Amino acid sequence: MEVILREDIEKLGTRGQVVKVTPGYARNFLLPKRMAVAATEANKKIVEQERQAHLKKEVKAQGEAQELAKIMTGATVRIAQKAGENDQLFGSVTSKDIAEALALQNYNIDRRKIQLEEPIRQLGEYKVTVRLHKDVTAEITVVVAKEEE
């Protein structure tokens, strides 16, 4: 069965592309979730218009992300945590903690956009990548300091 994708689907295709899928996959997953529509001439025209509008929004979002990246690059975030001997933290610093610290500096960044391979468990200074857009990233410095009691 041929369908037109209404959004990018990993390992299947991109928005506006006509792909061949099994009837069950289309009927039970793609069509009910409005991720695709049947490949008819009328639907092709509608999806093409949607795709053009999406491209305009995407360009605008990318431009805004680049502006934010220029401002954020070099930003430093200080996080105070309780630490024991050998600079080992009681607990860890996660992307949620970094997002909250950024919010205090008026950067409203979703925690899922902060790319930490694993939580920070030591005191020190770390470089952390923030993915603002699929093509735009910014690098910030996270300083984990010992909390004064």
Summary of the structure (lengths in Angstrom):
residues: 149
radius of gyration: 21.8
end to end distance: 65.9
largest distance: 69.4
contacts: 387
relative contact order: 0.14
helix: 38%
strand: 34%
